[in-house]
Amino acid sequence: MDNKHDILQLLRSVADGTTSPEDALLNLKEKPFEDLDYAKIDYHRSIRQGASEVVYGAGKTPEQIRGIVTAMGERGCRNILVTRIGQEAADILCQAVPAEYHPLPRLAVAYPEEQEHRGSIVVATGGTSDIPVAEEAALTAETMGNKVTRIYDAGVAGLHRLLSNLDPLMSARCVVAVAGMEGALASVIGGLVDCPVIAVPTSVGYGASFGGLSALLSMLNSCASGCSVVNIDNGFGAGYLASMINQMEGIQEA
């Protein structure tokens, strides 16, 4: 039982009498996670949250990453995200299982599977240097089945660059604003759109930016309503949250 569809099928089989309640209970109880000694894989994550467990690659050996992803693939998990994974580990992973590696955001998608992309998420950056974090957000959202529009290098130093993209901004269900330096992009976008804005401070900037702390504090102090803030350089967290917002909006519209 690795996803909501499987659970529904099981419940329907109980309802029509082809499966006994006792057998169904046993099916649900069996192996909600798998213990690999160095990792306990949560196979019921997709049932609770709608997406498979995401593997955080930093700090794990290439062999551990390969072992986790291989076990997940054998249980039918698809579009498995592996974040913050280096080139060496990615090469080993891609030799072991079907996977796509994106070196700029250091993100891999194992067992990639085509799917419909729904709704509308915009990922915008203040500058080109913010793109690695923005791509982590954009690829996370796309892997989770969302349509993503990228607006890169549109910071407040040249506001006309942002204003020339009002159509995708105004039609978005959620905007991810990625910026370093003083982090003003999120406030500007927040004052233009009628959807939630997820601000992502990056560690881009000179000494007084304190590795992204200045942008983080600016975004937390934004006077624009509807802005939330994730951690410094946390593109994955922003992309995941944007996906949840976008797909909830889609359910309401349906």
N, C-alpha and C positions, 0 to 999 in steps of 0.2 A: 504494500500500500504506500506508494510514493508520491501520489498527488491527489487532488480533490476529485478528479474524474474517476480514479480507481475506487475511491471511497463511495462515491455516488453509485457506481456500478454494483458494488458489493451490497449497499443498502437496498437497491432495487431488486437484487436477487433474493434478499431476505423477504422483501415485500411480496414477491411473486411466488415464494415458496421453494425456489430452487436451491437456496442455501439456508441452513438452520441458523438460528440466532447464536447457538454455541460455536458453530464453525466460523461464523462471522466475527465473533468476539476473539477467537483464537487468531484469526487472520490479522485483526487490528493490533493485537498484543505482540505479535511476533516481530522481533528485531526492529524497533523504532529507531535504533542506532546501531552502528557497527564499531566495535572496539578494535583498533589496529595497534594497540599499545601506545603509540605516540600520538594518536588522534582518535576521537570518537565522532564518527560521521553521523550527523543528524538527518536521517532520511525522512522524518516527518516535518521538516522545515517547510517544504512546499505546501503541505496540508495546512499548516498554521498561517503561513505568510504569503503563499502564492508563488514562491520562487525557491529553487534549490539552494542549499547552503553555498555560500561564497567562500572561496579559499583565499586567505590572506597569505601571500607568498613570502613576504619579508620574514626572515628569521627561520624559515624552514629550509631543509636541505632539498636539493633537486629530487632525491629519491623519495623523500616524504611527500613532496607535492605529487610526484608521479603515482605513488601508492594510493593517496587519497582520491585523486581524480580517476584513476583506473577502477577503484572500488565503486565510486559513484556511477561511473559509466556502465559497469556491469549490472547495476540495479536500475538502469533505464533513465538516469538523469541526463538531461541534455542542456546545451547552452550553459555550461558550467563556467562561471567567472573565476579567474585566478588573478588577483590584484597584486601589484608591487612585486612582480616576478622579473628577475634579471634575464639577460640573454642566455647565459649558460644553462640555467634551469629550464628556460623555455625551449631550448634546443633538445634537451633530454625529454621533455614532455611531448614535444611534437613528433619525436621518433617513436614514442610509446603509444600515443593515442591520436585520433584526429583532432587537430587544434589549430587555431589561428592566433598568431602573436602580433601584437601592436607595440613596437619598441618605444615609441614616443611616450605613451602613458604607462608603459611597462605592464600591460594587461593582456591576458590570454583568454580565449574562449574555447573550451574543450568540448568535443562532440557537438560542433555547431549544427544547428538545424534551422531551416527556413521557417519563418513565421510571419504572420500579418503584423504590420506596424500600424498602431492606432493612435488617434488623437493628435496632439501637437505640443511638443516641448521645444523651446528655444534655449540654446546654450550660447551665451555671449561672453566675450572676454574683453578686458580693458586693453591688453596688448598681446603681441605675438608670443612673448615670454610666458604668458599664462596658458598657452594652448595645451601643454602636457596634462595639466590638471583638468582643463576643460574636456579634453578627449577622454579622460577617464570617466567623467560624468556622462558625456554623450554616448560612448560605447556601452556603458552600463545600462543606460536607458534604452538604447536600441536592442541590446541583448535581451532585455525584459519585455520586448514587444511594443515599443513606442516609436512614433515618428519624431525625428529630431531634426531641427534646422539649426545650423551653425552660423553665428555672426561673430567673426573674430577680428580683433584689433579695432575695436570701436569705442575706445575709452574717452573720457571727458576732456582730454587734451585736444581732441578734434571732434566736438560734439556732433557736427554735421554727418559724420560717418555712422553714428547711431541713428540719427533722425532719418537717414535715407532708408532705414530698414523698419519703418513703423508698421508696415502691413503684416509681416510675420510676427512681430511683437504683439500687436493688437489682437491677433487671432489665436495666440497661444493659450493653452490651458495652464501652463506653468513656465516660468523663465528661470534659468540658472544663470546667475551673474558671477563671473569669475574674474577677480582682480586683485592685484597686489598694490604696491605703493601706498596711496592713501585710501584705496578701496571705495572710491566715490561712485563707481559704476552702479552698484546695487541701489543706492538711493535715487539716482537719476531714473533708472528703469522702473523702480517702484512708484515713482511719481507719474509714469506714463501709462502703465498697464492696469487692467482690472482683474488680473489673476495673481495667484501667489508667486512671490519671488524668493528663490533660494540663493542666498549670498554665500560665495565661497572665497574666503581670503586666501591669497597665495603668499608664499615666502619670497616673492619677487620684490626687489627694492634695494635701496641703499641702506647704510648703517642704521639710520634712525627708524627704519621700518621694523627693526627688531625681529627679522625672520618671519614677518607676516603678522606680528602682534598689533602693529599700528592699523593695518587693514581690518583685522578682526574687531578691534575696538570701535573703529569707524562704522563698520557694518552693524555692530550691536547697538550703536547709538543712532542709527538711521531714524530720521523723522518721517520717512515714508511708511505708511501703513501696509501691512501684508507682507513684510520682509521677515524671513527667518534666516538663521545663520548656522552653518556647519563649521566644523573644525578647520584649521589651517591646512590647505592642500588636500582636503578630503573630497576629491571629485567623486569617488565612489558613493559616499554617503549622500551627496547632492543628487546624483543620478538615480539612486534607489528611491529617495524621497520624492523626486519629481515624477518617477514612474507611478508611485502610489497615488499621488494627487491626480495625475493625468487619467489613470484608469478608473479612479473613483468618479471623476467628472463624466467619463464615458458611460458608467453604469447609471448615473443619475439622468443623463440625456436619453438613454435607452428606455 
